[in-house]
């Protein structure tokens, strides 16, 4: 049996695979303060915690993104709302992305004098 090498682009993820996610149960005040500070510093919440602990962080986000968990029922509801097939998750994702962009644009326009 021969051993194949991982492609170079996969080798850099080895450390991340070995990392363990740790959750902290804290008061709402702590949660809100860390999130707000992270937002103001343009950091993820995770990077803000690493910064507070003096741990290294990436100089810039690798993939700046927003995430949400959607159930099959959520997809069905969104498909119906947008007139799409329930199994066309890419089209649903594109419509949701447009909703997020429109939301951000509307909020930005209201805040500019």
Secondary structure as the mmCIF struct_conf table of DSSP 4:
data_model
#
loop_
_struct_conf.conf_type_id
_struct_conf.id
_struct_conf.beg_label_comp_id
_struct_conf.beg_label_asym_id
_struct_conf.beg_label_seq_id
_struct_conf.end_label_comp_id
_struct_conf.end_label_asym_id
_struct_conf.end_label_seq_id
HELX_LH_PP_P HELX_LH_PP_P1 UNK A 2 UNK A 7
HELX_RH_AL_P HELX_RH_AL_P1 UNK A 8 UNK A 11
TURN_TY1_P TURN_TY1_P1 UNK A 12 UNK A 13
HELX_RH_AL_P HELX_RH_AL_P2 UNK A 14 UNK A 18
HELX_RH_AL_P HELX_RH_AL_P3 UNK A 28 UNK A 40
TURN_TY1_P TURN_TY1_P2 UNK A 41 UNK A 42
HELX_RH_AL_P HELX_RH_AL_P4 UNK A 45 UNK A 52
TURN_TY1_P TURN_TY1_P3 UNK A 53 UNK A 54
BEND BEND1 UNK A 59 UNK A 60
BEND BEND2 UNK A 62 UNK A 63
HELX_RH_AL_P HELX_RH_AL_P5 UNK A 72 UNK A 82
TURN_TY1_P TURN_TY1_P4 UNK A 83 UNK A 83
TURN_TY1_P TURN_TY1_P5 UNK A 86 UNK A 87
HELX_RH_AL_P HELX_RH_AL_P6 UNK A 89 UNK A 111
#
